[in-house]
Amino acid sequence: MHISGKSFDIHIGDFMVHVNKATLDITDNRSPTYTRGVPDGYVDGDVSASGEVELDSVNFQLVLDAAKQQGSFKGLEPFDMVYFAKSGDNELKVEVFGCLFKISSLLDIDSKGGEKSSIKLPYEVTDSDFVRINGVPYLRPEETEHIVQSDS
């Protein structure tokens, strides 16, 4: 069997949530170098990661409950998220660290109905632990060994 979107369980912080849709994109700005127009290696560049989770109102309430404990939505501390899927012998675990949520689509009302309402939460990765795929870090250890996380 193959992994599909239905195979995933997603944890946002301490909460297991069901999402309508989720994305994660990594931007890696390594770039080739050239001598007289011919590639001769590469240089490192910055990295970033961002994505979006789309939740129904029931699962969005879990995030709101956490925000209420912090006093506001903007007061939410960044969450770690874990995407886990297993189908037969196939397994995929993606860990994303320090996800800072925003709200992009709080309301999308269609008076015809026919669909559950959903809320979109874009996020940016803010932690130097960054992303791990099946336990393998995306970043090399030497890229993060002298980084001290700020308390914001």
C-alpha positions as CSV (number, residue, x, y, z in Angstrom):
1,M,0.0,0.0,0.0
2,H,1.1,3.6,-0.7
3,I,0.9,6.6,1.6
4,S,-1.8,9.1,0.9
5,G,-3.2,12.1,2.6
6,K,-5.6,9.9,4.5
7,S,-2.6,8.1,6.0
8,F,-1.4,11.1,8.1
9,D,-1.8,11.9,11.7
10,I,-0.7,15.4,12.6
11,H,0.3,16.6,16.0
12,I,0.5,20.4,16.6
13,G,2.2,20.8,20.0
14,D,0.4,18.4,22.4
15,F,-2.7,18.2,20.2
16,M,-3.6,15.6,17.6
17,V,-5.6,17.3,15.0
18,H,-7.3,16.3,11.8
19,V,-6.6,18.6,8.9
20,N,-8.4,19.2,5.6
21,K,-5.1,19.9,4.0
22,A,-1.5,20.6,5.0
23,T,1.6,21.8,3.2
24,L,5.3,22.2,4.0
25,D,7.8,23.9,1.6
26,I,11.5,24.2,2.1
27,T,13.5,26.9,0.4
28,D,17.2,26.1,0.2
29,N,19.2,28.9,-1.4
30,R,22.4,27.0,-2.2
31,S,23.6,28.2,-5.5
32,P,26.1,27.0,-8.1
33,T,29.3,29.1,-8.7
34,Y,30.8,29.6,-12.2
35,T,34.1,30.4,-13.7
36,R,33.8,31.8,-17.2
37,G,30.3,30.5,-17.4
38,V,31.1,27.0,-16.4
39,P,29.8,25.5,-13.1
40,D,32.7,24.9,-10.7
41,G,31.0,24.2,-7.4
42,Y,28.4,25.8,-5.2
43,V,28.0,28.2,-2.2
44,D,25.7,27.8,0.7
45,G,22.7,30.1,1.1
46,D,20.0,30.7,3.7
47,V,17.2,28.2,4.3
48,S,13.6,28.7,5.3
49,A,10.5,26.6,5.6
50,S,6.9,27.5,5.7
51,G,3.5,25.9,5.1
52,E,-0.1,25.9,5.9
53,V,-2.6,23.8,7.7
54,E,-6.3,24.0,6.9
55,L,-8.6,23.0,9.8
56,D,-12.3,22.6,10.3
57,S,-13.9,24.6,13.1
58,V,-13.7,21.7,15.6
59,N,-10.0,21.2,15.2
60,F,-9.3,25.0,15.0
61,Q,-10.9,25.2,18.5
62,L,-8.0,23.2,19.8
63,V,-5.6,25.9,18.6
64,L,-7.8,28.6,20.0
65,D,-7.9,26.9,23.4
66,A,-4.1,27.0,23.4
67,A,-4.2,30.7,22.3
68,K,-6.7,31.5,25.1
69,Q,-4.3,30.1,27.6
70,Q,-1.6,32.4,26.3
71,G,-3.9,35.4,26.3
72,S,-4.2,35.9,22.5
73,F,-3.6,34.3,19.2
74,K,-0.4,36.3,18.6
75,G,0.7,35.3,22.1
76,L,0.9,31.7,21.0
77,E,4.4,30.4,21.3
78,P,5.7,28.6,18.2
79,F,4.6,24.9,18.0
80,D,6.5,21.9,16.9
81,M,4.5,19.8,14.4
82,V,4.8,16.1,13.5
83,Y,3.3,14.6,10.4
84,F,3.2,10.8,10.6
85,A,1.9,8.3,8.1
86,K,2.2,4.5,7.9
87,S,0.7,2.4,5.2
88,G,1.8,-1.2,5.1
89,D,5.6,-1.2,5.1
90,N,5.8,2.5,4.1
91,E,6.3,5.0,6.8
92,L,7.0,8.8,6.7
93,K,7.6,11.0,9.7
94,V,8.2,14.7,9.2
95,E,9.0,16.9,12.2
96,V,8.8,20.6,11.9
97,F,10.2,22.8,14.7
98,G,9.1,26.2,16.0
99,C,6.1,26.8,13.7
100,L,4.8,30.3,14.1
101,F,1.1,30.4,13.2
102,K,-0.8,33.2,11.5
103,I,-4.4,33.2,10.2
104,S,-5.0,33.8,6.5
105,S,-8.6,32.7,5.9
106,L,-10.7,33.0,9.0
107,L,-14.0,33.2,7.1
108,D,-15.0,31.9,3.7
109,I,-18.8,31.9,3.8
110,D,-20.9,30.4,1.1
111,S,-24.7,30.7,1.8
112,K,-25.3,27.6,-0.4
113,G,-23.6,25.4,2.2
114,G,-22.6,22.0,1.2
115,E,-19.1,22.1,2.7
116,K,-17.7,22.4,6.2
117,S,-16.2,25.8,7.0
118,S,-12.4,25.8,7.3
119,I,-9.7,28.0,8.6
120,K,-6.2,28.3,7.1
121,L,-3.2,28.8,9.3
122,P,0.0,29.6,7.4
123,Y,3.2,29.1,9.4
124,E,6.9,29.9,9.3
125,V,9.6,27.6,10.8
126,T,11.5,29.6,13.5
127,D,13.7,27.0,15.2
128,S,17.2,26.0,14.3
129,D,16.2,22.3,14.6
130,F,14.3,23.2,11.4
131,V,13.0,20.0,9.8
132,R,13.7,16.3,10.2
133,I,12.5,13.7,7.7
134,N,12.3,10.1,9.1
135,G,14.8,11.3,11.8
136,V,17.3,12.7,9.3
137,P,17.9,16.5,9.9
138,Y,17.6,18.7,6.8
139,L,20.5,20.9,8.0
140,R,24.1,19.7,8.6
141,P,25.1,19.7,12.3
142,E,27.8,22.3,11.8
143,E,25.2,24.7,10.4
144,T,23.4,24.9,13.8
145,E,26.0,24.0,16.4
146,H,26.7,27.6,17.5
147,I,23.2,29.0,17.2
148,V,21.6,30.0,20.5
149,Q,17.8,30.1,20.4
150,S,16.4,33.4,21.5
151,D,13.5,33.6,23.9
152,S,11.9,36.1,21.5
